[in-house]
Amino acid sequence: MPEGDVETFHKDGEWHNRIEGREGSLGGHATKEEAVAAGRLIAQEHQVEHIVRNLDGKIGQRSTYGHDPRDIPG
């Protein structure tokens, strides 16, 4: 995950967001939906990728909200 991307993940019974390259999380959320919504806003604001992990830690969803380096039409 490149530095600056936002990651939503589950830890210690709560859902968290963190920005890659920075220490700690941006607070806990009771539900995945709350954490995803908060992470999405942060990613949009910073124009970076938002990575959402499932309970097992595997990537469940990725969204790009900024410069997409791929030169693919559509």
N, C-alpha and C positions, 0 to 999 in steps of 0.2 A: 504494500500500500504506500503510495508516494506521500511525502511529507505534506501536511495540510489537509489531506482528505479526512472526512468525518466517518467514524465507525460507530454503529449502534450494536451493543452486545449485552448479554445477560451475565451478571455476577452477583453472588451472595444474595439471591432472592429479589434482585431489582434489575431493571433495564437501565443502561447507561449510554452516554455518548462521550466520545473522546476525539480529539483532533490529533492525527498522527504527527509525531515529533514533539508533542508537549506532554508534560507529566500529568497524571491523574485524569479523572473523568469530569464531565461537566454537570455532575449531579445525578441523582437516581430518580427513576420513574416507576410507578406501581405497575404500569402495563407496557407492553411492547408498542402498542399503538401510540401512546403518549410520547415515548422515547423516539419512535420513528418520525413523528410529526416535528418534534423539537430538532432532531438531527437534520431533517430535510431543510428546515428553515436556516440552520447554520450553514449547510452546504450551499444553498442558494445564495446566501449573503456573501459567502467567500468564493463562490463560483468554482467549486471543487466537486469531487466525486463523493457520493454517500453510499457506504457499504453497510448493509444490514445483515447481521449474523443470526442464525437460528439458535435454539437452546443448546444444540450440540456443538456450536462454534463454527459450523460450516456457513459459508456465504449463501444467503437465501435470496438476496436482491442487491442490485447495483444500479445506481442512477448517476448520471453526469449532469451537473448544473453549470458548466462553464465551458472553457475552451476544450473542444474535443479534437485531439491531434490527428485522428484518423480522417483520411480524405475519401470517405465513402458517401456517395450520394444517397439521399433518402433519409 
